[in-house]
Amino acid sequence: MASALRGRWRHGLAAAAGASLADGVLALGVLFASSALVELLTQMIANHPALAVVGEIAVVAALVTYAVRLGRSSVLRHSSELRDELGQSVRGTVVSAAATAVANIVNPTFLPSLAGAFAAALSFLAHRGTITTGGKFLMALGFVGGTFAWLAVVVGLIVRNHSRFSLRHIMLLRRIGAVVVFVFALVLLWHIAAS
C-alpha cells in the first residue's frame, strides 16, 4: 500500500495480488485442516476447561499488545533495505506483499476468524449436499478473488487520492485502528469475566 501512496497503480495492484495469493494459500490450509482442529480443540477444552480461559486471556493480551504497538508505531520510520529493494520491482512488490500477508498468522484473530467464516460457509453448503475437495478449492479461489477485488478498490482510492494523505492522517488512522482493537480486547475480556 506504500507504493499506492506514492501513486503507483502497478505496484499497488501487484501488492494486492501478492497478498491475495498468500491469503488463498492460508485459506486452503484452514479449509482442509479446520475440521480436524475443531474436533481436537473441542475434546481438549471439554477435558480441560481451564485451558479455554487461559487461551482467551492470551488472545486478549495479544490484542492489547498489538493495539499498543499499532498506536505507538511511527509512520516516519524508514523501511529496511530489503523492503525498499523488493518494492522497486513489480515482482518484488508481489513477494513483499505475500510475505506480509503470511505474517497475519501471528495475528491471534486472523486464523480463528477465517476458520469461523469458512465453518459457517461449509455448514451452509453441507445442508445443500456434500462438500467436495473441489468445492473447498473453489471456496478458496473465491476468497482470493474477493480479497483481490477489495484490495484493488483500496489501491484505486489511495492512488487517486494519494496527494491528500499526509503522514499525520496515516498516523491518525493507525491510532483509530489501535483504539478499535483495544475496545475489541476489552469486550472479549468482559465476555471472559461474565462467563
Secondary structure, DSSP 8 states (H G I E B T S, - for coil): -HHHHTT-HHHHHHHHHHHHHHHHHHHHHHHHHHHHHHHHHHHHHHH-HHHHHHHHHHHHHHHHHHHHHHHH--TTS---HHHHHHTTSHHHHHHHHHHHHHGGGGSTTHHHHHHHHHHHHHHHHHTTS---HHHHHHHHHHHHHHHHHHHHHHHHHHHHHGGG--HHHHHHHHHHHHHHHHHHHHHHHHHHHH-
